[in-house]
């Protein structure tokens, strides 16, 4: 099982995930990014986006799988973000949405498809912080953003997710955000729940990644950082070394 392996490995070291948006990334480019990312010792490829992800989703995943052996996990922005070609899916609920569609209705619409395709589902709470409400995910998801100076709100949502049986929480600042998820929030959720902690959005330097890994993030997600095709292997290698716990 993909989740069991991720849990085992993340208990030893923080893992690095590369996020590829199939709306803005052609299949050939996606394959190249995945190939270079694996050479740079990335651990996971996430595939998904907030708008139009389904149009080329199968083609992008196929290209990635031809180019790299890393696990491919869906990061769905809607029901069109499901593909049987992936190894697993972050089966997410956007808990701080003000629209019930993003909390449970989209999940209900996708659930039978996920089960029939035999995709491994990883139950995940999804929380968006300021300024992520200004991102595509925040805008589409009708987000009531978590204030950056109120990490206890993130803890409250995460604790609820844990009690509801979820096993992971994705703390999001938004793609290309000016500021990543606050370190205090990462630390508070990590220390006070048993959830695996995924952190993404606005992590554009090794220093920012290292701070969040040290605070307890199990998986660091980068996307914009490697969107340009130059020096991907080197960039990923630097980021991977920065989050190492050794």
C-alpha positions in Angstrom: 0.0 0.0 0.0 1.3 3.5 -1.0 0.1 5.1 2.2 1.8 2.5 4.5 5.1 3.0 2.7 4.7 6.8 2.9 3.9 6.6 6.6 6.9 4.3 7.2 9.4 6.5 5.3 8.0 9.8 6.7 8.6 8.6 10.2 12.3 8.5 9.4 12.6 11.6 7.2 10.5 14.3 5.7 9.5 13.4 2.2 9.5 15.7 -0.9 6.6 15.8 -3.3 6.5 17.5 -6.7 3.1 18.9 -7.7 2.4 18.9 -11.4 -0.7 20.7 -12.7 -2.1 18.8 -15.8 -3.9 22.0 -17.0 -0.7 24.0 -17.4 1.8 21.2 -18.0 2.0 19.3 -21.3 2.5 15.5 -21.0 6.1 15.6 -22.4 7.0 18.4 -20.0 5.4 16.5 -17.1 7.5 13.5 -18.0 10.7 15.5 -18.0 9.9 17.1 -14.7 9.2 13.7 -13.1 12.4 12.2 -14.6 14.6 15.0 -13.3 12.8 15.1 -10.0 13.5 11.4 -9.4 17.1 12.0 -10.3 17.1 14.7 -7.7 15.7 12.2 -5.1 12.2 13.5 -4.8 9.8 10.9 -3.2 6.4 11.5 -4.6 4.7 13.0 -7.7 1.3 14.7 -7.0 -0.9 15.4 -10.0 -3.8 17.8 -9.9 -5.1 21.3 -10.0 -8.1 23.5 -9.3 -9.3 24.2 -12.9 -9.4 22.0 -16.0 -7.2 19.2 -14.6 -9.2 16.4 -16.2 -8.6 17.4 -19.8 -5.2 15.9 -20.1 -5.0 14.0 -16.8 -4.5 10.5 -18.2 -2.0 11.6 -20.8 0.1 13.5 -18.2 0.1 10.5 -15.8 1.0 8.1 -18.5 4.0 10.4 -19.5 5.1 10.6 -15.9 5.0 6.8 -15.4 7.0 6.2 -18.6 9.7 8.6 -17.3 9.9 7.9 -13.6 9.2 5.1 -11.0 8.0 7.4 -8.2 4.5 6.9 -6.8 1.9 9.1 -8.6 -0.8 10.4 -6.2 -3.8 12.4 -7.4 -4.3 15.8 -5.8 -7.9 16.4 -7.1 -9.4 19.8 -7.4 -12.8 18.4 -8.4 -14.5 15.2 -9.7 -12.6 15.5 -13.0 -9.3 15.0 -11.1 -9.8 11.2 -10.9 -7.8 8.8 -13.0 -7.3 5.0 -12.8 -3.8 5.4 -14.0 -2.6 6.9 -10.7 -1.3 4.8 -7.8 -3.4 6.6 -5.1 -5.5 9.6 -4.4 -5.6 12.1 -1.6 -9.3 11.8 -0.9 -9.7 15.3 0.4 -12.3 17.3 2.2 -11.8 21.1 2.1 -12.9 21.5 5.7 -12.8 25.3 5.8 -14.9 25.8 2.7 -18.2 27.7 3.2 -19.8 25.6 0.4 -20.8 22.0 1.4 -20.0 20.9 -2.1 -16.2 21.0 -1.3 -16.7 19.4 2.1 -18.6 16.3 1.1 -20.7 16.5 -2.1 -17.7 16.4 -4.6 -16.4 13.4 -2.6 -19.7 11.6 -2.8 -19.8 12.1 -6.5 -16.3 10.8 -7.0 -16.4 8.0 -4.4 -17.9 5.2 -6.5 -15.6 5.9 -9.4 -12.6 5.8 -7.1 -13.7 2.5 -5.6 -14.5 0.9 -8.9 -11.2 1.9 -10.4 -9.4 0.4 -7.4 -7.5 3.6 -6.6 -6.0 3.6 -3.1 -7.7 6.4 -1.2 -5.8 8.3 1.4 -8.3 10.2 3.6 -7.1 13.8 3.9 -8.3 17.0 5.5 -7.5 20.0 3.3 -7.1 23.4 5.0 -6.3 26.7 3.3 -4.6 29.6 5.1 -4.3 33.3 4.2 -3.4 34.3 1.6 -4.5 31.0 -0.1 -8.1 32.3 -0.4 -6.8 34.5 -3.3 -5.4 31.4 -5.1 -7.4 29.4 -7.6 -8.1 26.7 -5.0 -9.3 29.3 -2.5 -11.5 31.1 -5.0 -13.0 27.9 -6.5 -13.4 26.3 -3.0 -15.3 29.2 -1.4 -12.7 29.3 1.4 -13.0 30.9 4.8 -9.2 31.2 5.2 -7.4 30.4 8.4 -5.8 33.6 9.7 -2.0 33.3 9.7 -1.8 34.5 13.4 -4.4 31.9 14.6 -2.7 28.5 14.4 -5.1 27.2 17.0 -7.9 27.3 14.3 -5.9 24.9 12.2 -5.4 22.7 15.2 -9.2 22.7 15.9 -10.0 21.6 12.3 -7.2 19.0 12.3 -8.3 17.5 15.6 -11.9 17.3 14.2 -10.4 15.6 11.1 -8.6 13.1 13.3 -11.7 12.3 15.3 -13.6 11.8 12.1 -11.1 9.1 11.1 -9.0 11.1 8.6 -5.3 10.2 8.6 -3.6 13.1 6.9 -4.0 16.9 6.8 -2.8 19.1 3.9 -2.0 22.6 5.1 -2.1 24.9 2.1 -1.0 28.5 1.5 -2.0 28.5 -2.2 0.0 27.9 -5.4 2.8 30.5 -5.7 1.7 32.2 -2.4 3.7 35.1 -1.2 4.0 33.4 2.2 3.9 29.7 3.1 1.9 28.1 5.9 3.1 29.5 9.2 5.7 27.4 11.1 3.6 27.7 14.3 0.6 26.1 12.6 2.7 23.2 11.3 4.3 22.6 14.7 1.0 22.8 16.6 -0.8 20.3 14.4 2.1 18.0 14.3 2.6 17.9 18.1 -1.0 17.6 19.0 -2.5 15.2 16.5 -1.5 11.8 15.1 -2.2 13.0 11.5 0.4 12.9 8.8 1.1 16.6 8.0 1.5 17.7 4.3 2.6 21.3 3.7 2.5 23.1 0.4 2.1 26.5 -1.3 4.7 29.3 -1.4 7.7 27.1 -0.5 10.1 28.7 -2.9 13.4 28.3 -1.0 15.2 25.5 0.8 15.2 27.6 4.0 11.4 27.8 4.0 11.1 24.1 3.4 13.6 23.2 6.1 11.7 25.3 8.7 8.5 23.5 8.1 10.1 20.0 8.0 11.8 20.8 11.3 8.4 21.9 12.7 7.0 18.5 12.0 5.9 18.4 8.3 6.0 14.8 7.0 5.7 15.8 3.4 6.8 19.1 1.8 5.1 19.9 -1.5 6.7 22.1 -4.2 5.4 23.0 -7.6 6.1 26.5 -8.8 9.7 26.0 -7.7 10.3 23.5 -10.5 7.9 24.6 -13.1 10.7 26.0 -15.3 12.6 23.2 -16.9 16.0 24.4 -16.1 18.1 22.7 -13.5 15.2 20.6 -12.0 17.4 17.8 -10.8 19.7 20.3 -9.0 16.8 22.3 -7.5 15.1 19.2 -6.2 18.3 17.8 -4.8 19.0 21.1 -2.9 15.4 21.1 -1.5 15.6 17.4 -0.5 18.9 17.9 1.3 17.4 21.0 3.1 14.5 18.9 4.6 16.7 16.0 5.7 16.5 15.2 9.4 20.0 13.8 9.4 
